[in-house]
Amino acid sequence: MKYFVFSRNDCPYCDDAIKLLKDKNLNFDSVVFYEEHKSILSEIKKCYEWPTVPIVLSITDKETSLIGGYTDLVEHLKNE
């Protein structure tokens, strides 16, 4: 399994999500959006029907699933 994080450069929850994945030595990629990319990030939020960042996804060979935000990631990792 691999994780993917859509984040914003000035978001402490985004930083926490990335730190958590690093601390657990999990495989992940991330994209950081800056103020000038606000419209692109807005479209991604609409696509996943998720209003905030981070947007954390789990990726397997068969599917990509929305985990949610930082607190959702914490809960997800507790159950693994």
C-alpha positions as CSV (number, residue, x, y, z in Angstrom):
1,M,0.0,0.0,0.0
2,K,1.0,3.5,-0.7
3,Y,-0.4,6.8,0.5
4,F,-0.8,10.1,-1.2
5,V,-1.3,13.5,0.4
6,F,-2.7,16.7,-1.1
7,S,-1.6,19.5,1.1
8,R,-1.2,23.3,1.5
9,N,2.1,24.9,2.3
10,D,0.7,26.8,5.4
11,C,-1.3,24.0,6.9
12,P,-0.2,22.5,10.3
13,Y,-2.5,19.4,9.8
14,C,-0.9,18.8,6.5
15,D,2.6,18.9,8.1
16,D,1.4,16.6,10.8
17,A,0.0,14.0,8.3
18,I,3.3,14.0,6.3
19,K,5.3,13.7,9.6
20,L,3.2,10.8,10.8
21,L,3.7,8.9,7.5
22,K,7.4,9.6,7.7
23,D,7.7,8.6,11.3
24,K,5.9,5.3,10.6
25,N,8.2,4.8,7.6
26,L,5.3,4.4,5.2
27,N,5.5,4.7,1.5
28,F,3.9,8.0,0.3
29,D,4.0,10.8,-2.1
30,S,2.6,14.3,-1.7
31,V,1.8,17.5,-3.6
32,V,2.0,20.8,-1.8
33,F,-0.2,23.6,-3.1
34,Y,0.7,27.3,-2.6
35,E,-1.7,30.3,-2.7
36,E,-1.3,30.7,-6.4
37,H,-2.6,27.2,-6.9
38,K,-5.8,27.8,-4.9
39,S,-8.1,27.1,-7.8
40,I,-6.5,23.8,-8.6
41,L,-6.7,22.7,-5.0
42,S,-10.3,23.7,-4.9
43,E,-11.1,21.5,-7.9
44,I,-9.4,18.5,-6.2
45,K,-11.5,19.1,-3.1
46,K,-14.6,19.0,-5.2
47,C,-13.5,15.8,-6.9
48,Y,-13.0,14.0,-3.6
49,E,-16.0,15.8,-1.9
50,W,-13.6,16.8,0.9
51,P,-13.7,20.4,2.1
52,T,-10.3,20.7,3.9
53,V,-6.7,19.7,3.6
54,P,-4.9,17.5,3.9
55,I,-6.6,15.0,1.6
56,V,-5.1,11.6,2.3
57,L,-5.5,8.7,-0.1
58,S,-4.6,5.1,0.1
59,I,-3.4,3.5,-3.1
60,T,-3.2,-0.2,-3.9
61,D,-2.9,-2.1,-7.2
62,K,-6.6,-2.4,-7.4
63,E,-8.0,0.9,-6.0
64,T,-7.5,4.4,-4.6
65,S,-9.5,5.3,-1.5
66,L,-10.1,8.5,0.4
67,I,-8.9,8.2,4.0
68,G,-9.8,11.8,4.8
69,G,-7.8,14.4,6.8
70,Y,-5.2,14.1,9.5
71,T,-7.4,12.8,12.2
72,D,-8.8,10.2,9.8
73,L,-5.3,9.1,8.9
74,V,-4.5,8.7,12.6
75,E,-7.5,6.5,13.1
76,H,-6.8,4.6,9.9
77,L,-3.3,3.8,11.0
78,K,-4.5,2.6,14.4
79,N,-6.6,0.0,12.7
80,E,-3.8,-1.4,10.5
